[in-house]
Amino acid sequence: ITLRGKVLPIGGLREKSIAAHRSGIKTICIPKDNLKNLDEIPAIVKEELKIVPCSTIEDVLKVAVVESVECK
């Protein structure tokens, strides 16, 4: 994330999403620029994870803070 709140692309999306799945995480935020890498993620992982593409920190916070508060 830049100082201005822009979410930058990441490397290793496949490995990171598999690790999240194995850890029991149900929702992950990914940079919108990494949408082209979704085909690298195994189908079973994509089916069981909610993958939210984000372009700004506000998008991330909506998922990370608002959804976790609503769940409680």
N, C-alpha and C positions, 0 to 999 in steps of 0.2 A: 504494500500500500504506500503510495507516495504521500508527501507532506500535504498535498491538496486533496487527498482522499480517493485518488484513482486506484483501482485494483489492477495490478500488473499481472501478465501471464506468468505461469509457474512451469517448472520442469518436473517430470516424474509423476504426472497426474495418475497414471495407471497404478503405480506402486502405492501412492498415497491413498487412493480410493480403496484399494484392496486392504491396506492396513486399517483404515477406518472401519471397513466392513467387518474385519476380523475382531476388532475391538468392541463391536456392538453399537457403533455410532449409526444412527438412522438418517441423519441429514448432513450434507456437506455443501459448503459454498465453494464455487470455483469461479475463476475469472472468466468473463464472457469470451475473451480471446482464446481460451482453451476449449471452447465448444467443439472445435475441429478434432480434438484429441479423444472425444468420447468413444469413438469406434475402437480404441485400444483397450478400453475397460471391458472385462469379461461380462457377458450377458447376465449371469446370476447376480453379480455385484450391482449392475445397473438396475435390475429389477427390485432389489431389496433396499437400495439407497434412494433417498430423495436428494437429487442433485439440483442445486439452485445456482444458476449463473448470475454473477454480480459484476457491476462495472464501477460502483462507488462504495465507500465505507457505509453510507446510509443503507444500501441494499443489504450489506452484510449484517448490520445491526438490527435491521427489521427481522431477519431470520434468527440471529443468535440471541437477541434480547427479548423481542416481542413474543416469539413463539415459545421460548422457554418459560416466560412468565405466564402465558396463557395455559400451558400444560399443568401448572401447579394449582 
